[in-house]
Amino acid sequence: MRLTEFWDRMETRFGKVYADSVARDQVIGRLGSRTVHEALAAGESAKDVWRAVCEHFEIPLKDRH
């Protein structure tokens, strides 16, 4: 998954402003207790980060694509 697709999914799910807040402020255990921005900066794949976000926020399987 490209970063542009990741951010499109984040904005679709959370809205543009809230998506940035989630990525900046929410610490996610599956990401090593890091935020989305920290995990991406550390080299985590966008696909793995998206999966972690989906699990953390309990996004239904049908809405994860």
N, C-alpha and C positions, 0 to 999 in steps of 0.2 A: 504494500500500500504506500502510495506517495504521501508526502506531508500535506499536499493540497487536498487530497481526498480525506485525510484524517481531519483537517480543519473544517472541511465542508460537512462532514458527519457531526463533528462537535457542534457547529453552528446550527445545523438542522435539528439536532436533539435538544440543545439548551438555549438556543438563541445567540445572536452574535455577542452581545455584551456579557451575558452570563457564562458563555463558553470560555471566554478569556478568564473570567473570575474563577471558574472551576479549575482551569488549567494552571492558574497561578497560585491558588490558595488551598486547594483540596489535597491533602496528603493521602496517598493510596498505598495500602500495605503491600499489595502485589507488585508494586513498583519499587519495592525496597524502602517503603515509607518516604517516598519522594513525591513531589508534585509532577504533573504532566510535563511542564517545562523543564524541570530538573532531569526527568527520565529521558526525554528527547535529547537534551543537551549532552547527556552522558552516553548517548549512542544507542539507546533502546530503539527497536524498530517501531515505526508508527502503528503497525498491525498489532504488535504485542501491547502497546500502550492503549490502543482502542479496546482491545479485549479486557484489559484491566479496568478501564473506565466503565465498560458495560457491566462487568461483574460487580464492581463497587456500587454502582447506582442501580443495580438490578434491572437493567434494561431488558425487556422481553426479547427472546431470541428472534422473533419476527421483525424486530426493529433494529437489529444490529448490522444490517447490510446497507 
